[in-house]
C-alpha cells in the first residue's frame, strides 16, 4: 500500500471518527479525495469496526445496501455494498430511540436472515443460503450518515459502514421452508399512514440472492458469514425520513410486524 493510500485511509477514518465524537457531519470524503477507491473505503470501514471491537463491542451480523436498481443507478454503481452490525446498534422491537443518538436518520424495512451455519464464498447459491438459514424475521434498519446532507457517493457510504445506524428485529421467527421469499409483501407506515409498499422480489429478485452476493463478496476479504449472525438483506422500498415523535411500523405477510418510535 502506498504512503498516499495509507494517509487517505487514515485521514478518512479520523474524519468519520471526529464526526461521531462531535456529533457533526463532515464533507464528503470523495470531495477531499476524488480518486478514492472502493477498496480503500472498505479499509476505512474495517479500521473503524476493528477499533470498536477492541473497545469491547461485538460484530453480530452484516447489512447489505444498494440492492435496488434505483439506488444503484443513483450512485452510478452496478452492485450492492455491505456494512457491519454491532451489538451496540441493536434496538428492541417497539422500543423508543432518542434522536440524540443519530445524525440524519431514515428508516428502511427489510427481511433479516439469522444463520445456523457458516457461509463462505466464492460460489454460494440461493439454495446454500436457505440451507444455512435458521429463520427469517422482519426488520427495520435505521440508516444514517455522517456525511453532510447525505451527499454520498459509493465510496462515502462504504467508508461510513454502509451508512449504518441502528437496527430493529421483529419477534416472529419463520422458517424459509416452502416459502417463496420473492412474494413476501411489506407495508411501511409512518404514524399509522401507509408510505411505502415493497416485495421480496424488489431486492435483486430475491432476498436470498443478496445474502449469497454478500457471502461471495466477503470471500475477497477472507471473511466468512458466521452461524448466529443477523444479515439484513436490503431495503424492500425507499428509505423514509423520520423526525422526533414519528412511529414507524412495517407489516410483512407471514412475518408479522416490527416497530420503533423516535423521541
BELLINCOR-V712883 format. One record per backbone hydrogen bond with DSSP energy under -0.5 kcal/mol. NH is the residue of the N-H (numbers start at 0). CO is the residue of the C=O. If there is no record, write none. Layout:
NH:CO
NH:CO
//
This chain:
5:1
6:2
7:3
8:4
9:5
10:6
11:7
12:8
13:9
14:10
15:11
16:12
17:13
18:14
19:15
20:16
21:17
22:18
23:18
25:145
30:27
31:27
32:28
35:32
40:36
41:37
42:38
43:39
44:40
45:41
46:42
47:43
48:44
49:45
50:46
51:47
52:48
53:49
54:50
55:52
56:51
59:57
59:84
60:84
61:229
62:82
63:231
64:80
71:67
72:68
73:69
74:70
75:71
75:72
76:71
80:64
82:62
84:60
86:57
88:85
89:86
90:166
93:258
94:91
94:258
96:260
100:97
101:98
105:142
106:239
107:140
109:138
110:233
111:109
111:136
112:230
113:134
114:112
114:228
115:131
116:131
118:224
120:214
128:124
129:125
130:126
131:127
132:128
132:129
133:113
133:131
134:113
135:173
136:111
138:109
139:167
140:107
141:139
141:165
142:105
142:140
143:162
147:25
149:146
150:147
151:149
156:152
157:153
158:154
159:155
160:157
161:156
162:156
162:159
163:159
163:160
164:141
165:141
166:88
167:139
168:90
169:137
170:256
172:170
173:135
173:171
178:175
180:178
182:179
183:180
185:197
186:250
187:195
188:248
189:192
190:188
190:246
192:189
194:187
195:187
197:185
198:235
199:183
200:181
201:198
202:199
203:66
203:201
204:200
205:202
208:205
209:205
210:206
211:207
212:208
213:209
214:210
215:211
216:212
217:213
218:214
219:215
219:216
220:217
221:218
222:217
224:118
227:114
228:225
229:59
230:112
231:61
231:229
232:110
232:230
235:108
239:106
241:104
244:261
245:242
247:259
248:188
249:257
250:186
251:255
252:184
254:252
255:251
257:249
259:247
260:94
261:245
262:96
//
